[in-house]
Amino acid sequence: MHIHIANIDRHTLPDIVLPCRACCYWECPAQCTRGRHTEEEARLKAEWFEKTAASFHPCGKLLYLGDESAAYCQYAPPQFLPGISEYAQLAPRVDRDGVFVSCLYVSPAHQRKGLGRRLLREVIEELRDRGLQSAETFARDDSANNCSGPTQFYLAQGFTVAATETYPNGASFSLVRLAVP
């Protein structure tokens, strides 16, 4: 099947895979309903893309298999993502001159086919072409259940662990970083 990667803009925004299309965890944490994904959250996310793209275009990509959107990646400088502050121990270590990958999601039916890796490589190439110095994210150490994915995925792509935070419930997250040469 033909793979095509496109920047997210007002035309492709409706193609963002669910649940990501209506999740505003990173963009507007105070308005995020954490799992219910309302119409209001979808509106807030669309506004975020419009505002962020005006300053930092593009700030997201979609991977299509044929005509179907199968994977999604969202990224921006940290100042555009207030949800970063939710990670009290990791947030101060985020590179303010880098780019933060807030979401890298592959639809369950298309996981384990290399699509996430391919989409991330495309994002890294774009960052390199734009002269940006680093890419980073908060990856989950103890589970794949995380909006940006598991730590092991990023380590396999050349990222390194900059810091780790463990929560009282046992969940563990690492700030992983890749210098973009």
C-alpha positions as CSV (number, residue, x, y, z in Angstrom):
1,M,0.0,0.0,0.0
2,H,1.2,3.5,-0.8
3,I,2.6,5.5,2.1
4,H,2.3,9.3,2.0
5,I,3.3,11.8,4.7
6,A,1.7,15.2,4.8
7,N,2.0,18.3,6.9
8,I,-1.0,19.1,9.1
9,D,-2.8,22.1,7.9
10,R,-6.4,23.2,7.8
11,H,-7.1,20.7,5.1
12,T,-5.5,17.7,6.7
13,L,-6.5,18.6,10.3
14,P,-9.8,16.5,10.2
15,D,-7.6,13.5,9.2
16,I,-5.8,13.4,12.6
17,V,-6.5,9.9,14.0
18,L,-8.7,9.5,17.0
19,P,-8.3,10.0,19.9
20,C,-5.7,12.6,19.1
21,R,-8.0,14.8,17.0
22,A,-9.9,15.9,20.1
23,C,-7.2,15.7,22.8
24,C,-5.8,19.0,24.0
25,Y,-3.6,17.7,26.9
26,W,-0.5,19.4,25.7
27,E,-2.1,22.5,24.3
28,C,-4.6,23.4,27.0
29,P,-4.2,21.2,30.0
30,A,-6.7,23.1,32.1
31,Q,-9.4,22.4,29.6
32,C,-8.5,18.8,28.9
33,T,-11.1,16.2,30.1
34,R,-8.5,13.4,30.1
35,G,-10.1,10.8,28.0
36,R,-13.6,12.1,27.1
37,H,-12.3,14.2,24.1
38,T,-15.1,16.7,23.6
39,E,-16.1,18.9,20.6
40,E,-14.7,21.8,22.7
41,E,-11.3,20.0,22.9
42,A,-11.3,19.4,19.2
43,R,-12.0,23.2,18.6
44,L,-9.1,24.1,21.0
45,K,-6.7,21.7,19.2
46,A,-7.7,23.2,15.9
47,E,-7.1,26.7,17.2
48,W,-3.7,25.6,18.6
49,F,-2.6,24.3,15.2
50,E,-3.7,27.5,13.5
51,K,-1.9,29.7,16.0
52,T,1.3,27.6,16.3
53,A,1.5,27.1,12.5
54,A,1.6,30.9,12.1
55,S,4.8,31.0,14.1
56,F,6.3,27.5,13.6
57,H,5.0,25.8,10.5
58,P,4.7,22.9,10.2
59,C,4.0,21.6,13.7
60,G,2.6,18.2,12.8
61,K,2.5,15.4,10.2
62,L,0.2,12.7,9.2
63,L,1.2,9.4,7.7
64,Y,-1.4,7.9,5.3
65,L,-1.7,4.4,4.0
66,G,-3.4,4.9,0.7
67,D,-6.2,7.4,1.7
68,E,-6.4,6.3,5.3
69,S,-4.7,8.3,8.1
70,A,-2.7,5.7,10.1
71,A,-0.3,7.7,12.2
72,Y,0.1,11.2,13.6
73,C,3.0,13.3,15.1
74,Q,2.7,16.7,16.7
75,Y,5.7,18.9,17.7
76,A,6.6,22.4,18.5
77,P,9.0,24.5,20.6
78,P,8.2,24.0,24.3
79,Q,6.7,27.4,24.8
80,F,3.8,26.4,22.6
81,L,3.0,23.3,24.8
82,P,1.8,24.3,28.3
83,G,1.2,20.7,29.2
84,I,4.9,20.2,29.6
85,S,4.7,21.8,33.0
86,E,2.6,18.9,34.3
87,Y,5.8,16.9,34.6
88,A,7.3,18.8,37.5
89,Q,10.7,17.1,37.7
90,L,11.3,16.8,33.9
91,A,9.9,20.2,32.7
92,P,12.8,22.3,33.9
93,R,15.2,20.1,32.0
94,V,13.4,20.6,28.6
95,D,15.6,22.3,26.0
96,R,13.9,25.6,25.4
97,D,15.7,26.0,22.1
98,G,14.7,22.5,20.9
99,V,11.5,21.0,19.6
100,F,9.2,18.9,21.8
101,V,7.4,15.9,20.3
102,S,4.1,16.0,22.2
103,C,2.4,13.2,20.4
104,L,3.4,10.3,18.2
105,Y,0.5,8.0,17.7
106,V,0.0,5.0,15.4
107,S,-3.5,3.6,15.0
108,P,-3.6,0.2,16.7
109,A,-4.4,-1.6,13.5
110,H,-1.2,-0.3,12.0
111,Q,1.3,-0.7,14.9
112,R,4.4,-2.8,14.7
113,K,4.9,-2.1,10.9
114,G,7.6,0.6,11.2
115,L,5.2,3.5,10.6
116,G,6.1,5.3,13.8
117,R,9.7,5.0,13.0
118,R,9.2,6.3,9.5
119,L,7.1,9.2,10.6
120,L,9.6,10.2,13.3
121,R,12.5,10.0,10.8
122,E,10.5,12.4,8.6
123,V,10.1,14.8,11.4
124,I,13.8,14.7,12.4
125,E,14.8,15.3,8.8
126,E,12.5,18.3,8.6
127,L,14.0,19.7,11.9
128,R,17.5,19.2,10.5
129,D,16.6,21.0,7.3
130,R,15.2,23.9,9.4
131,G,18.4,24.1,11.4
132,L,16.9,23.1,14.7
133,Q,19.3,21.6,17.3
134,S,17.3,19.0,19.2
135,A,14.2,17.0,19.4
136,E,12.8,15.6,22.7
137,T,9.8,14.1,24.4
138,F,8.5,12.6,27.6
139,A,8.5,8.8,26.9
140,R,7.0,6.2,29.2
141,D,9.5,3.8,30.7
142,D,7.1,1.2,32.1
143,S,4.4,1.1,29.4
144,A,3.6,1.8,25.8
145,N,0.5,3.6,27.0
146,N,1.6,7.2,26.5
147,C,0.8,9.8,23.9
148,S,4.4,10.0,22.6
149,G,5.2,6.3,23.0
150,P,7.5,4.1,25.0
151,T,11.1,5.0,26.0
152,Q,12.5,1.9,24.2
153,F,11.1,3.1,20.9
154,Y,13.1,6.4,21.2
155,L,16.3,4.8,22.4
156,A,16.2,2.6,19.3
157,Q,16.0,5.7,17.2
158,G,19.1,7.2,18.7
159,F,17.6,9.3,21.5
160,T,19.2,9.3,24.9
161,V,17.7,9.7,28.4
162,A,18.3,13.2,29.9
163,A,16.2,12.7,33.1
164,T,13.7,10.3,34.6
165,E,10.6,11.0,36.8
166,T,8.7,8.3,38.7
167,Y,5.3,9.0,40.1
168,P,3.8,7.7,43.4
169,N,1.5,5.3,41.3
170,G,4.7,3.7,39.9
171,A,4.5,5.3,36.4
172,S,7.9,6.2,35.1
173,F,8.7,8.8,32.4
174,S,12.0,9.8,30.8
175,L,12.9,13.0,29.0
176,V,14.6,11.6,25.9
177,R,16.6,13.8,23.6
178,L,18.1,13.6,20.2
179,A,20.7,16.1,19.0
180,V,19.8,17.0,15.4
181,P,23.1,17.2,13.5
